[in-house]
Amino acid sequence: MTSGPVVSTLDFTRLQPLVQGPYLDAPVWRLRTLLEQARRVAPRQVPPDVVTMNSRVLVRHPGDNEPEAYVLCYPDADSGGLSVLSPLGAALLGAREGESVECAGGRLSRRVTVERIEYQPERERHFDR
């Protein structure tokens, strides 16, 4: 298996229209770049340690004692989750458990660590999410 980012074909198909417009702020640019570079695999072939859309992820911010939980969601979701078009959301998509990713927002940039994926739809065979 090759290293590098992995994105399910379903997530790719749903996210591609979000990065097609002329408006390219940092998170949209990062998401577009990820989609261009990622290895696309069928949902059943997504490794269980990769953050995908609708995953529930525990993330540790620098200096925090406890990790924080986020559900990575589409921008139009009513779930109250973390939008994939936010700086942190764009950084998390395709990240793996144990990986530190850079999250750039405004004038600040920080690294966060994906501690654990509590729920990944593909791992649970929930292919309709």
TORDONU-14394 format. One record per residue: residue in one letter; x, y, z of N, C-alpha, C in turn; residue number from 0. Coordinates in pm, 1 decimal. Atoms other than C-alpha are relative to their C-alpha. Layout:
BEGIN
{resn = A&nu = X&nv = Y&nw = Z&cau = X&cav = Y&caw = Z&cu = X&cv = Y&cw = Z&resi = NUM}
...
This chain:
BEGIN
{resn = M&nu = 85.6&nv = -119.3&nw = 0.0&cau = 0.0&cav = 0.0&caw = 0.0&cu = 89.2&cv = 124.2&cw = 0.0&resi = 0}
{resn = T&nu = -79.3&nv = -121.5&nw = 6.2&cau = 137.4&cav = 340.8&caw = -89.9&cu = -42.0&cv = 96.7&cw = 109.1&resi = 1}
{resn = S&nu = 33.8&nv = -100.3&nw = -100.8&cau = 156.7&cav = 622.1&caw = 158.3&cu = -58.0&cv = 122.6&cw = -69.5&resi = 2}
{resn = G&nu = 59.9&nv = -120.3&nw = 55.1&cau = -0.6&cav = 960.2&caw = 112.4&cu = -148.2&cv = 1.8&cw = 26.9&resi = 3}
{resn = P&nu = 142.5&nv = -14.2&nw = -31.5&cau = -354.6&cav = 1085.7&caw = 133.8&cu = -87.4&cv = -97.6&cw = -79.0&resi = 4}
{resn = V&nu = 98.9&nv = 89.8&nw = 59.6&cau = -647.6&cav = 855.3&caw = 62.3&cu = -135.9&cv = 65.7&cw = 17.7&resi = 5}
{resn = V&nu = 135.9&nv = -53.3&nw = -3.6&cau = -1000.9&cav = 971.8&caw = -22.1&cu = -90.1&cv = -102.1&cw = -66.9&resi = 6}
{resn = S&nu = 93.8&nv = 92.9&nw = 63.9&cau = -1301.4&cav = 754.6&caw = -92.9&cu = -55.7&cv = 62.6&cw = -127.0&resi = 7}
{resn = T&nu = 57.6&nv = -50.3&nw = 125.0&cau = -1450.7&cav = 784.0&caw = -438.8&cu = -131.2&cv = 73.2&cw = 26.1&resi = 8}
{resn = L&nu = 125.2&nv = -67.4&nw = -35.4&cau = -1782.3&cav = 879.6&caw = -277.7&cu = 27.6&cv = 140.5&cw = 54.1&resi = 9}
{resn = D&nu = -35.0&nv = -132.1&nw = -51.7&cau = -1624.4&cav = 1165.3&caw = -78.1&cu = 52.2&cv = 89.0&cw = -112.2&resi = 10}
{resn = F&nu = -53.7&nv = -77.8&nw = 112.0&cau = -1434.4&cav = 1276.7&caw = -389.3&cu = -112.6&cv = 55.7&cw = -86.4&resi = 11}
{resn = T&nu = 110.7&nv = -42.6&nw = 86.2&cau = -1752.6&cav = 1290.7&caw = -597.2&cu = -83.1&cv = 109.1&cw = 65.8&resi = 12}
{resn = R&nu = 81.5&nv = -99.1&nw = -71.4&cau = -1941.5&cav = 1486.4&caw = -331.3&cu = 75.2&cv = 130.5&cw = 26.1&resi = 13}
{resn = L&nu = -78.7&nv = -119.8&nw = -33.7&cau = -1657.1&cav = 1728.9&caw = -255.0&cu = 48.3&cv = 77.1&cw = -122.8&resi = 14}
{resn = Q&nu = -54.1&nv = -63.2&nw = 120.7&cau = -1535.9&cav = 1802.1&caw = -608.1&cu = -74.5&cv = 128.6&cw = -38.8&resi = 15}
{resn = P&nu = 68.3&nv = -124.6&nw = 37.8&cau = -1812.6&cav = 2058.4&caw = -683.3&cu = 30.6&cv = 118.4&cw = 93.8&resi = 16}
{resn = L&nu = -27.9&nv = -107.0&nw = -96.2&cau = -1716.6&cav = 2256.3&caw = -369.6&cu = 129.4&cv = 73.6&cw = -29.5&resi = 17}
{resn = V&nu = -130.5&nv = -61.4&nw = 25.9&cau = -1369.0&cav = 2330.5&caw = -502.8&cu = 15.1&cv = 47.9&cw = -143.8&resi = 18}
{resn = Q&nu = -6.0&nv = -37.3&nw = 140.5&cau = -1456.3&cav = 2422.8&caw = -860.9&cu = -12.4&cv = 149.4&cw = -26.1&resi = 19}
{resn = G&nu = 22.5&nv = -142.5&nw = 22.2&cau = -1542.9&cav = 2788.6&caw = -815.2&cu = 128.5&cv = 80.2&cw = 1.0&resi = 20}
{resn = P&nu = -117.6&nv = -86.5&nw = 5.2&cau = -1307.1&cav = 3081.2&caw = -856.7&cu = 46.2&cv = 47.6&cw = 138.5&resi = 21}
{resn = Y&nu = -33.1&nv = -46.3&nw = -134.2&cau = -1314.8&cav = 3162.1&caw = -482.7&cu = 87.3&cv = -104.1&cw = 69.6&resi = 22}
{resn = L&nu = -93.1&nv = 96.0&nw = -57.2&cau = -1009.6&cav = 2996.9&caw = -329.6&cu = 63.1&cv = 53.1&cw = 127.3&resi = 23}
{resn = D&nu = -65.5&nv = -32.8&nw = -125.3&cau = -953.7&cav = 3079.1&caw = 34.1&cu = 86.7&cv = -120.2&cw = 38.8&resi = 24}
{resn = A&nu = -97.5&nv = 103.6&nw = -35.8&cau = -692.4&cav = 2868.4&caw = 214.5&cu = -62.0&cv = -137.8&cw = 18.1&resi = 25}
{resn = P&nu = 55.5&nv = 135.4&nw = -14.8&cau = -920.1&cav = 2579.7&caw = 323.3&cu = -48.9&cv = -60.9&cw = -131.0&resi = 26}
{resn = V&nu = 47.9&nv = 52.6&nw = 128.4&cau = -1078.0&cav = 2547.1&caw = -22.1&cu = 118.7&cv = -39.2&cw = -87.8&resi = 27}
{resn = W&nu = -121.0&nv = 32.1&nw = 76.8&cau = -734.0&cav = 2556.7&caw = -185.2&cu = 60.4&cv = -129.8&cw = 51.1&resi = 28}
{resn = R&nu = -56.2&nv = 122.3&nw = -58.7&cau = -610.1&cav = 2290.2&caw = 58.2&cu = -83.5&cv = -121.5&cw = -38.6&resi = 29}
{resn = L&nu = 87.6&nv = 110.7&nw = 35.7&cau = -913.6&cav = 2072.6&caw = -11.2&cu = 15.9&cv = -34.9&cw = -147.6&resi = 30}
{resn = R&nu = -19.1&nv = 25.3&nw = 143.6&cau = -871.9&cav = 2112.4&caw = -387.7&cu = 130.7&cv = -74.8&cw = -24.2&resi = 31}
{resn = T&nu = -130.1&nv = 64.7&nw = 15.1&cau = -504.8&cav = 2017.0&caw = -362.1&cu = -5.0&cv = -144.9&cw = 47.7&resi = 32}
{resn = L&nu = 13.5&nv = 136.6&nw = -51.5&cau = -587.1&cav = 1713.3&caw = -148.2&cu = -74.2&cv = -87.8&cw = -100.2&resi = 33}
{resn = L&nu = 78.9&nv = 79.4&nw = 95.0&cau = -850.8&cav = 1594.9&caw = -395.3&cu = 78.3&cv = -29.9&cw = -126.7&resi = 34}
{resn = E&nu = -81.4&nv = 22.1&nw = 119.7&cau = -607.6&cav = 1636.5&caw = -685.2&cu = 109.2&cv = -102.9&cw = 23.7&resi = 35}
{resn = Q&nu = -116.1&nv = 84.7&nw = -28.7&cau = -326.2&cav = 1447.5&caw = -512.5&cu = -34.7&cv = -134.4&cw = 62.8&resi = 36}
{resn = A&nu = 33.7&nv = 120.6&nw = -76.0&cau = -510.8&cav = 1181.4&caw = -313.2&cu = -22.5&cv = -120.3&cw = -90.2&resi = 37}
{resn = R&nu = 32.7&nv = 126.5&nw = 64.6&cau = -536.0&cav = 822.0&caw = -411.4&cu = -146.0&cv = -27.0&cw = 29.4&resi = 38}
{resn = R&nu = 143.3&nv = 24.6&nw = -16.8&cau = -906.6&cav = 755.1&caw = -467.5&cu = -24.7&cv = -150.4&cw = 3.1&resi = 39}
{resn = V&nu = 30.1&nv = 142.4&nw = -14.7&cau = -1034.4&cav = 420.7&caw = -346.7&cu = -149.1&cv = -16.2&cw = 25.3&resi = 40}
{resn = A&nu = 140.5&nv = 30.5&nw = -27.9&cau = -1375.3&cav = 258.2&caw = -327.3&cu = -22.6&cv = 6.7&cw = 150.4&resi = 41}
{resn = P&nu = 26.5&nv = -9.9&nw = -144.2&cau = -1543.6&cav = 315.6&caw = 11.2&cu = 36.7&cv = -126.2&cw = 78.5&resi = 42}
{resn = R&nu = -32.0&nv = 125.4&nw = -69.4&cau = -1496.8&cav = -52.9&caw = 102.1&cu = 150.5&cv = -21.3&cw = 16.3&resi = 43}
{resn = Q&nu = -145.4&nv = 15.9&nw = -4.8&cau = -1120.4&cav = -13.2&caw = 50.5&cu = 70.5&cv = 110.0&cw = 79.0&resi = 44}
{resn = V&nu = -62.2&nv = -106.3&nw = -78.7&cau = -1063.4&cav = 292.8&caw = 270.2&cu = 62.9&cv = -61.9&cw = 124.5&resi = 45}
{resn = P&nu = -62.4&nv = 51.4&nw = -122.6&cau = -810.9&cav = 208.5&caw = 543.0&cu = -75.2&cv = 50.2&cw = 123.6&resi = 46}
{resn = P&nu = 78.4&nv = -36.0&nw = -118.1&cau = -972.9&cav = 214.8&caw = 889.8&cu = 58.1&cv = 115.0&cw = 81.8&resi = 47}
{resn = D&nu = -64.5&nv = -106.5&nw = -77.8&cau = -726.7&cav = 476.3&caw = 1021.2&cu = 2.2&cv = 134.5&cw = -72.2&resi = 48}
{resn = V&nu = 3.2&nv = -122.9&nw = 79.4&cau = -809.5&cav = 748.9&caw = 764.5&cu = -127.3&cv = 79.0&cw = 31.7&resi = 49}
{resn = V&nu = 115.3&nv = -86.6&nw = -24.1&cau = -1037.3&cav = 1045.3&caw = 840.1&cu = -73.8&cv = 20.5&cw = -131.4&resi = 50}
{resn = T&nu = 86.3&nv = -19.5&nw = 115.7&cau = -1325.8&cav = 1050.8&caw = 592.9&cu = -115.7&cv = 89.9&cw = 40.8&resi = 51}
{resn = M&nu = 116.9&nv = -81.4&nw = -30.5&cau = -1639.7&cav = 1258.1&caw = 568.5&cu = -90.3&cv = -75.4&cw = 97.0&resi = 52}
{resn = N&nu = 89.0&nv = 51.0&nw = -104.0&cau = -1875.8&cav = 1205.2&caw = 864.2&cu = 71.3&cv = -84.6&cw = 105.6&resi = 53}
{resn = S&nu = -75.0&nv = 67.2&nw = -106.0&cau = -1596.2&cav = 1055.8&caw = 1074.8&cu = -7.2&cv = 82.4&cw = 127.8&resi = 54}
{resn = R&nu = -10.7&nv = -64.4&nw = -131.2&cau = -1594.0&cav = 1132.1&caw = 1447.1&cu = 143.9&cv = -20.7&cw = 46.2&resi = 55}
{resn = V&nu = -143.7&nv = 2.3&nw = -21.7&cau = -1236.3&cav = 1221.0&caw = 1536.1&cu = 35.7&cv = 68.3&cw = 131.7&resi = 56}
{resn = L&nu = -55.9&nv = -64.7&nw = -118.4&cau = -1052.0&cav = 1294.8&caw = 1859.7&cu = 130.3&cv = 67.3&cw = -40.8&resi = 57}
{resn = V&nu = -114.5&nv = -81.0&nw = 41.2&cau = -800.9&cav = 1574.4&caw = 1801.4&cu = 58.1&cv = 67.9&cw = 123.4&resi = 58}
{resn = R&nu = -67.0&nv = -69.8&nw = -110.0&cau = -543.4&cav = 1708.9&caw = 2043.8&cu = 63.7&cv = 127.8&cw = -53.9&resi = 59}
{resn = H&nu = -58.2&nv = -130.1&nw = 32.1&cau = -462.2&cav = 2077.8&caw = 2019.1&cu = 121.6&cv = 21.2&cw = 88.6&resi = 60}
{resn = P&nu = -119.5&nv = -23.5&nw = -80.9&cau = -120.2&cav = 2194.4&caw = 2142.3&cu = -35.8&cv = 63.5&cw = 134.5&resi = 61}
{resn = G&nu = 20.3&nv = -55.1&nw = -132.6&cau = -121.4&cav = 2257.1&caw = 2515.1&cu = -125.7&cv = -45.9&cw = 70.0&resi = 62}
{resn = D&nu = 122.9&nv = 48.5&nw = -62.9&cau = -459.7&cav = 2091.9&caw = 2579.1&cu = 25.4&cv = -132.7&cw = 70.9&resi = 63}
{resn = N&nu = -13.0&nv = 125.5&nw = -74.3&cau = -484.6&cav = 1816.8&caw = 2839.4&cu = -85.2&cv = -110.8&cw = -59.4&resi = 64}
{resn = E&nu = 93.9&nv = 99.1&nw = 53.3&cau = -779.1&cav = 1643.4&caw = 2676.7&cu = -23.1&cv = 24.6&cw = -148.6&resi = 65}
{resn = P&nu = 32.4&nv = -19.0&nw = 142.0&cau = -853.1&cav = 1579.4&caw = 2309.8&cu = -142.4&cv = 51.7&cw = -15.1&resi = 66}
{resn = E&nu = 133.1&nv = -51.7&nw = 32.1&cau = -1154.8&cav = 1742.3&caw = 2148.2&cu = -59.0&cv = -84.7&cw = -112.2&resi = 67}
{resn = A&nu = 67.1&nv = 82.7&nw = 100.4&cau = -1410.9&cav = 1547.5&caw = 1942.7&cu = -65.0&cv = 88.2&cw = -105.5&resi = 68}
{resn = Y&nu = 61.9&nv = -68.9&nw = 112.8&cau = -1524.6&cav = 1663.9&caw = 1598.9&cu = -60.5&cv = -103.9&cw = -93.8&resi = 69}
{resn = V&nu = 56.1&nv = 79.9&nw = 108.6&cau = -1750.8&cav = 1517.2&caw = 1331.8&cu = 21.1&cv = 80.5&cw = -127.4&resi = 70}
{resn = L&nu = -30.2&nv = -69.6&nw = 124.7&cau = -1623.6&cav = 1611.9&caw = 985.9&cu = -121.9&cv = -6.5&cw = -91.2&resi = 71}
{resn = C&nu = 125.6&nv = -1.2&nw = 76.1&cau = -1924.6&cav = 1722.6&caw = 781.8&cu = 10.2&cv = 88.7&cw = -123.8&resi = 72}
{resn = Y&nu = 12.4&nv = -85.4&nw = 118.6&cau = -2026.0&cav = 1882.3&caw = 455.1&cu = -46.3&cv = 137.7&cw = 44.6&resi = 73}
{resn = P&nu = 33.4&nv = -136.2&nw = -44.1&cau = -2072.4&cav = 2260.9&caw = 468.6&cu = -148.4&cv = 26.4&cw = 17.3&resi = 74}
{resn = D&nu = 143.9&nv = -25.3&nw = -9.3&cau = -2449.5&cav = 2240.5&caw = 426.3&cu = -69.3&cv = -92.5&cw = 99.8&resi = 75}
{resn = A&nu = 59.1&nv = 92.7&nw = -97.7&cau = -2500.9&cav = 1978.7&caw = 699.9&cu = -58.7&cv = 76.5&cw = 117.7&resi = 76}
{resn = D&nu = 64.6&nv = -60.9&nw = -116.4&cau = -2734.3&cav = 2065.9&caw = 985.6&cu = 44.8&cv = -66.1&cw = 130.2&resi = 77}
{resn = S&nu = -42.2&nv = 80.0&nw = -115.1&cau = -2541.6&cav = 1841.9&caw = 1224.5&cu = 75.4&cv = 79.7&cw = 105.9&resi = 78}
{resn = G&nu = -80.2&nv = -76.3&nw = -94.7&cau = -2340.8&cav = 2117.2&caw = 1391.3&cu = 142.6&cv = -50.6&cw = 5.9&resi = 79}
{resn = G&nu = -135.0&nv = 54.3&nw = 3.5&cau = -2024.1&cav = 1929.8&caw = 1298.5&cu = 100.1&cv = 100.7&cw = -53.8&resi = 80}
{resn = L&nu = -110.4&nv = -80.7&nw = 50.9&cau = -1694.3&cav = 2063.5&caw = 1170.0&cu = -0.9&cv = -4.4&cw = -152.4&resi = 81}
{resn = S&nu = 5.3&nv = -5.5&nw = 146.0&cau = -1721.2&cav = 2178.4&caw = 807.9&cu = 135.9&cv = -33.6&cw = -61.2&resi = 82}
{resn = V&nu = -121.1&nv = 33.2&nw = 73.9&cau = -1467.4&cav = 2033.5&caw = 567.0&cu = 60.5&cv = 124.2&cw = -66.6&resi = 83}
{resn = L&nu = -52.6&nv = -124.9&nw = 57.1&cau = -1432.5&cav = 2390.5&caw = 433.7&cu = 58.1&cv = 93.6&cw = 105.3&resi = 84}
{resn = S&nu = -67.3&nv = -78.3&nw = -103.8&cau = -1307.3&cav = 2520.7&caw = 768.8&cu = 149.5&cv = -34.5&cw = -3.1&resi = 85}
{resn = P&nu = -143.7&nv = 33.0&nw = -1.1&cau = -930.0&cav = 2538.1&caw = 822.7&cu = 30.2&cv = -136.0&cw = 64.4&resi = 86}
{resn = L&nu = -26.2&nv = 128.0&nw = -65.9&cau = -933.7&cav = 2246.3&caw = 1068.4&cu = -62.4&cv = -115.4&cw = -77.5&resi = 87}
{resn = G&nu = 65.2&nv = 105.4&nw = 76.3&cau = -1182.6&cav = 2044.1&caw = 864.4&cu = 78.4&cv = -39.3&cw = -124.0&resi = 88}
{resn = A&nu = -79.0&nv = 27.7&nw = 120.2&cau = -976.3&cav = 2076.3&caw = 546.6&cu = 129.4&cv = -72.5&cw = 34.3&resi = 89}
{resn = A&nu = -124.2&nv = 65.7&nw = -42.4&cau = -664.8&cav = 1971.1&caw = 739.2&cu = -23.6&cv = -144.4&cw = 41.3&resi = 90}
{resn = L&nu = 26.2&nv = 134.6&nw = -51.8&cau = -831.9&cav = 1662.6&caw = 886.2&cu = -35.3&cv = -101.9&cw = -107.9&resi = 91}
{resn = L&nu = 40.7&nv = 96.4&nw = 102.6&cau = -974.5&cav = 1506.9&caw = 569.3&cu = 122.9&cv = -71.8&cw = -55.7&resi = 92}
{resn = G&nu = -109.7&nv = 80.4&nw = 52.8&cau = -744.8&cav = 1223.9&caw = 463.8&cu = 112.8&cv = -23.8&cw = 98.7&resi = 93}
{resn = A&nu = -103.3&nv = 21.9&nw = -101.2&cau = -532.5&cav = 1243.0&caw = 780.1&cu = -18.2&cv = -138.0&cw = 62.2&resi = 94}
{resn = R&nu = 3.3&nv = 131.8&nw = -63.4&cau = -448.6&cav = 923.1&caw = 965.3&cu = 15.3&cv = 11.4&cw = 151.1&resi = 95}
{resn = E&nu = -17.6&nv = 4.1&nw = -145.0&cau = -464.7&cav = 830.5&caw = 1331.7&cu = 148.6&cv = 12.1&cw = 32.5&resi = 96}
{resn = G&nu = -137.8&nv = -21.2&nw = -41.3&cau = -147.8&cav = 947.6&caw = 1504.9&cu = 72.2&cv = 108.0&cw = -77.7&resi = 97}
{resn = E&nu = -63.7&nv = -100.5&nw = 84.7&cau = -69.1&cav = 1202.2&caw = 1233.4&cu = -25.6&cv = 139.4&cw = 54.3&resi = 98}
{resn = S&nu = 16.5&nv = -142.0&nw = -29.9&cau = -9.8&cav = 1568.6&caw = 1307.2&cu = -18.8&cv = 73.1&cw = -130.9&resi = 99}
{resn = V&nu = 28.1&nv = -76.7&nw = 120.8&cau = -154.0&cav = 1808.4&caw = 1052.2&cu = 4.8&cv = 147.7&cw = 33.2&resi = 100}
{resn = E&nu = -4.9&nv = -144.4&nw = -18.4&cau = -111.3&cav = 2179.5&caw = 1004.3&cu = -133.8&cv = 60.7&cw = -35.2&resi = 101}
{resn = C&nu = 128.8&nv = -66.3&nw = 15.6&cau = -421.7&cav = 2388.5&caw = 1043.0&cu = 26.9&cv = 149.7&cw = -7.3&resi = 102}
{resn = A&nu = -24.4&nv = -142.8&nw = 19.2&cau = -392.5&cav = 2738.5&caw = 899.8&cu = -132.3&cv = 73.8&cw = -2.5&resi = 103}
{resn = G&nu = 121.5&nv = -80.4&nw = -3.8&cau = -658.7&cav = 2990.0&caw = 987.9&cu = 34.0&cv = 143.4&cw = 33.4&resi = 104}
{resn = G&nu = -31.9&nv = -140.5&nw = -23.1&cau = -632.8&cav = 3365.9&caw = 960.2&cu = 149.8&cv = 20.8&cw = -2.3&resi = 105}
{resn = R&nu = -143.9&nv = -24.2&nw = -7.9&cau = -288.6&cav = 3477.4&caw = 1067.5&cu = 72.9&cv = -109.4&cw = 76.3&resi = 106}
{resn = L&nu = -60.6&nv = 103.0&nw = -83.1&cau = -230.6&cav = 3170.5&caw = 1281.7&cu = 9.6&cv = -132.6&cw = -73.1&resi = 107}
{resn = S&nu = -15.9&nv = 135.3&nw = 49.5&cau = -102.5&cav = 2828.3&caw = 1193.9&cu = 40.3&cv = -85.6&cw = 119.3&resi = 108}
{resn = R&nu = -35.3&nv = 87.3&nw = -111.4&cau = -88.3&cav = 2539.4&caw = 1437.1&cu = -10.1&cv = -145.0&cw = -46.3&resi = 109}
{resn = R&nu = 5.6&nv = 142.4&nw = 29.0&cau = -36.2&cav = 2166.0&caw = 1434.4&cu = -92.0&cv = -66.2&cw = 102.5&resi = 110}
{resn = V&nu = 87.0&nv = 79.4&nw = -86.5&cau = -298.3&cav = 1932.9&caw = 1575.8&cu = 26.7&cv = -147.1&cw = -31.7&resi = 111}
{resn = T&nu = -24.9&nv = 142.7&nw = 17.2&cau = -275.1&cav = 1557.8&caw = 1623.4&cu = -131.8&cv = -76.8&cw = 1.0&resi = 112}
{resn = V&nu = 116.4&nv = 88.7&nw = 5.0&cau = -539.7&cav = 1305.7&caw = 1521.9&cu = 29.5&cv = -114.9&cw = 95.8&resi = 113}
{resn = E&nu = -26.4&nv = 103.0&nw = -100.0&cau = -548.0&cav = 1089.8&caw = 1832.3&cu = -70.8&cv = -131.0&cw = -33.0&resi = 114}
{resn = R&nu = 76.3&nv = 122.1&nw = 25.9&cau = -822.1&cav = 848.1&caw = 1735.5&cu = -121.3&cv = 31.5&cw = -85.3&resi = 115}
{resn = I&nu = 124.4&nv = -8.6&nw = 75.2&cau = -1102.8&cav = 795.8&caw = 1491.1&cu = -99.8&cv = -87.9&cw = 74.9&resi = 116}
{resn = E&nu = 99.9&nv = 74.6&nw = -76.8&cau = -1398.3&cav = 697.9&caw = 1706.7&cu = -102.7&cv = -66.5&cw = -90.8&resi = 117}
{resn = Y&nu = 97.7&nv = 54.2&nw = 94.6&cau = -1628.0&cav = 642.1&caw = 1409.5&cu = 42.2&cv = 40.3&cw = -140.0&resi = 118}
{resn = Q&nu = -23.9&nv = -24.9&nw = 141.7&cau = -1554.4&cav = 610.3&caw = 1041.1&cu = -107.1&cv = -78.3&cw = -74.9&resi = 119}
{resn = P&nu = 109.8&nv = 70.3&nw = 68.3&cau = -1853.9&cav = 529.7&caw = 817.1&cu = 45.9&cv = -122.3&cw = -79.1&resi = 120}
{resn = E&nu = -47.7&nv = 110.2&nw = 83.0&cau = -1650.1&cav = 309.0&caw = 584.8&cu = 38.7&cv = -121.3&cw = 84.6&resi = 121}
{resn = R&nu = -41.1&nv = 109.7&nw = -88.3&cau = -1507.3&cav = 102.5&caw = 870.8&cu = -121.7&cv = -74.8&cw = 54.9&resi = 122}
{resn = E&nu = 123.5&nv = 59.2&nw = -52.0&cau = -1860.8&cav = 42.0&caw = 1000.0&cu = -93.3&cv = -48.3&cw = -110.5&resi = 123}
{resn = R&nu = 76.8&nv = 42.5&nw = 117.3&cau = -1984.5&cav = -37.4&caw = 648.0&cu = -127.5&cv = 82.2&cw = -18.0&resi = 124}
{resn = H&nu = 110.6&nv = -94.4&nw = 20.9&cau = -2217.0&cav = 265.1&caw = 648.9&cu = 31.4&cv = 81.5&cw = -125.4&resi = 125}
{resn = F&nu = -40.2&nv = -61.7&nw = 126.1&cau = -2172.4&cav = 350.7&caw = 283.6&cu = -98.3&cv = 104.8&cw = -51.1&resi = 126}
{resn = D&nu = 99.0&nv = -98.2&nw = 44.1&cau = -2478.3&cav = 574.8&caw = 259.8&cu = 18.6&cv = 133.9&cw = 68.8&resi = 127}
{resn = R&nu = -21.6&nv = -123.4&nw = -75.2&cau = -2331.4&cav = 853.9&caw = 474.9&cu = 108.0&cv = 83.8&cw = -58.9&resi = 128}
